[in-house]
Amino acid sequence: MFKDFVRSAYLSYGEIASKIAPYFRYIAKDLKKTGVKYTLIEYLSLAIFVSLIVFVVELPIITLILSFFIHVVFALILSFIFSFAGAAIIFFLFITYPKVQVANLASKIDKGLPFAVSYMTAAASSDAPPITIFKSITKLDEYPELKEQAQNVIRDVEALGMDILSALRREAKRTPSNEFKNLLLGLESTIKSGADIILFLNNKATYLFDNYQRKIKTFSGILSAIMEVYITVIVVGPIIFTVLSSVMAMLGGGGNILATQVMVSFVIMPIISIILAFYISVASP
């Protein structure tokens, strides 16, 4: 069904997308790295189509709502502005999505890479061929993104008949992770020169784990600072605010204290907590 939607978008706005495509060529590489199966023209057509749908849907709804408060002419003008802004935001999100998705995939691959290289080192120690080394990564179900990268190399060799060096170079161009790219190119050079694969992988694993430990130490420092902020703002802050606002209310200078206390306790504090939790989740190595 979604393919039909994309096809309709392409048939309707493919010509417009072709004209603006030269300004968005950088998106094509990101689309390949994220695994999106659509061409740049198709993707831009979809972005235009969805943006126009948002504009058409928002325009009458916003006009109807604003007409209850202001004159219908001004409501129509404002709704046009808001609808156009909404459509522009949707188009912008489409344009930035591939880059954000590439960064997200690269982060997930990098997190599992130290453990994957350890598996590869163990496989290489048994004098296994290079393709078998990559098959060892496919056993890492905890890191599906990294597993998919290894499966791409295996598919290129076993299904498409490519030699291992060509498959490594091809995947190095497609992977969103610079660390995995360096691993593939380094492995290609090692195989081509006839050097010791076990030594290369062992050194690479040591480097990756050292880098991983540095990230852990840095994150632990950040986490300590966040804990202090959380205790001060979320735990102690509301208590002090409640006491002070109650005293002000008794003295007669606090205004609508109850509404303010409810807003702070049940709206602002939870929002701050969610933001801190989201940041910890994103920053965690």
N, C-alpha and C positions, 0 to 999 in steps of 0.2 A: 504493500500500500504506500509506504514512504517513497519507494522507487517511482511509483506513478506520480506522486506529488512532485518529486524532483524533476521528472520528465516533463510535467506540465509547466513547471517553472522555466525549464530550459527552452521549451517550445515558445513560451510567451515572451521571455525576456533574454533569451540567448544572444540576440543581436546587440542589445544594450550592453550586456555583460562582456561581449567581445570587444566593444569599443573602450570600455574602462579597464579591461584586463591588463593592458600594459602598465597601468599604475599600481597594480597589485601582484606583480610577478613573484614577489618575495613570498607570497602565501603558498605558491605551488609546492615549494620544497617542504614547508611545514605540513602541508596536507599529506605528502608522501610519508613523512616521518611519523605522523599520528595514525597512519593506516587508513585514512579516509579514502574510499574507493571512487571518489568523484573528481573530475577534472576541475581546473580553475574556473572555466567558463560555467560549468554546472553549479559549482559552489557559489559563484557570484550571482547567478540567476536565482538560486534559492534564497540568497540574502536579500535581493531586490524584491522577490515575490513576498516573502514573509514580512518585510518592512512595509510594503504597500498594504498588506492585509491588516497590519497593526494600525496603520494610518486610517484606513477606511472604517475599521471597527471603532476606533477611539473617537473619531470626529463626531458622529451623532450622539454618542453616549455623553461625552464631555459637554457638548452643546446643550443637551437636555438638562444636565445637572446645573450648569452655570445659568441657564435661562430662569431658574427659580430665584436667583439672587441679583442678576443684572439684566440689562436690556438684551434682547435676543441678538441684535446686531453685534454688540460687544462680546456676547457669549460665543457667537460664531467665529469672530476674529481670534479670541483667546483660545478657543478649542482647536482652531486650525494651527495656531502656534504650538500648543501643547501636543497635538497629534503629530505634527511634523517633527518636533523634538523627540517624541517617543519612537517614531520610525527611524530617525537618525541614530538614536541610541541602540536600537535593535541591529541596524546595519553595522554600527561600530563594534558591537559584541560579536557579530559574525566574523568581522575582519580580524579581531584580536583573539578569537577563540583558538585558532590553530597554534599561535605562538604560545599561549598560556598552556594548552594541552601538551605541547612539546616539552615545555619546562617541567610540567607535572610528571610526564613519563620519564624524563631524564632523571628527576629526583628519585622516583621509585626504582629505576634501574640501578642508580648509584648506591642506594641503600642495600641492595642485595648482592652487589658486585664482589665485596670482599669474601663472602661465603661461597659465591659461585666459583671464584678463582681457586679457592681451597679445594673444591670438588674437582676442578680441572687439573690441579696439581696432583691429586691422588690418582686420577685416571691416567695422567701422563706417566706416573711412576711405574705403572704396569706395562709400559711400552705399547700402549694402545695407539692406534692411528689418530690423527687430528680430529677426524669426524666423530670418533667415539668420545673424545674429550668433550665435545659440545653436547653429545647425547647425555653426558652426566649432568649437565645443567638442567635438562628437561625433567629431572627428578625433583627439582626445587619448586614444589607447589606453592610455597609461601611467597614466591616472587613471580607471579604470572607474566609480568611485563618482560622480565629478563628471560624467562622460559620461552616466550614468543620470539625474542631475538635469536636465541639458539636454534629454535625450530626453523627460522628463516634460512640460516646457514645450512642446516641439514637438508631442507627442501631443495635448495639451489644445487646441492651436490648430488643427492640421491634421486630427485625427481626431474630436475632440469639438466642433469649431466654436466654441470660445471665442475672444474677442478677446485680444490680447496682454496687455493690462493685467490682465484677470481671471486669465489663466494665470500671470502673474508673482505676483499676490497669493496664488493658490492654492498655488503651489510654495513661496512664502515661509513659509506655514504648515506645510508638510510637511517641509521640509529640516531635517536635524539640525544643520547648521552655522549659527552666528550670523553669521559673515562672509558666507556666501553669501546668507543671508536679507537682510542689509543691502544687499548688491549688488542683489538683485532689487527690493527696495522703493525703493532709490535710482534704479534704472533705470526703474521704474514712474513715479516722480515726475518724472523728467527727460522721459520721453515725454509724460506728461500735460500738463506745463507748456510743452512745445515747446522746451525748452532744448537745448543742444548735447550730443548723446550722446557724440561723440568726446572732447570735453573732460572729460565726467564719467568715462568709462572710462579715459582717460589719467591723470587724477588718482587714480582708484581703483587703477590698476596701480602708480603711483608709491608710493602708501601701502602697498600690500600687499608690494611688493618691499623697501621700507624696513623694514617689520615683519619680513619674512623674514630680512633681513640681521642685524637685532638678535637674532633667534632663533639664527642661526648663530653669532654672536659669544658669546652666552650658553652655547650648547652646547659651543663650543670650550673655554671656561673649565672647564665641568663635565668635559669629556673629559680635560683636562690633570690635573685632580684625580684622576679615576678611574685614569689611567695611573700616577700616583704611588702610589696605593693598591695597584694591581696589582703594580707592581715590588716594593713593600715587603712585601706580604702573600704574594703568590703565588710570586715569584721568589726574593727574599732570605729570606723567612720560613722556608720549608721547609729551606733550607740551614743556617741558624742553629739551627733546632730539631733537625735531624738530628745536627749536631755536638755540641750540648749534651746531647742525650739519649744519644748514644753515650758521651760522657765520664761521664755519670751511671751508665750501665750498667757501665762499667769500674770505677767506684768502688764499685759494689754497692748503689746506692741508687735505681735507676731502675725497679724492678719489671719488668713485661712491656713492655720498650721496643720490641721488634720489632713487636708488635701495634699499639702506639700510633703508631709511624712509618708503618705500612701504612695505618692509619685516616686519619692526617693527609694523607699523600701521595696516596692513591688514592680517598679519599671526601670529606674536608672541602675540600681545595683544589679539586678539580673542581667541587664544588657552588658554592663561592664564585665560581669563574670563570664558571659558567653564569649565576649571578645577575647578575654584572656585565655579561655579554654581553646578557642579556635587558633589563637597564635601559638600556644604550646603544641597543639596537634600539628601545625604546619612546620614549626621550627624544629620539632623533634627529629634527631637523626636515627 
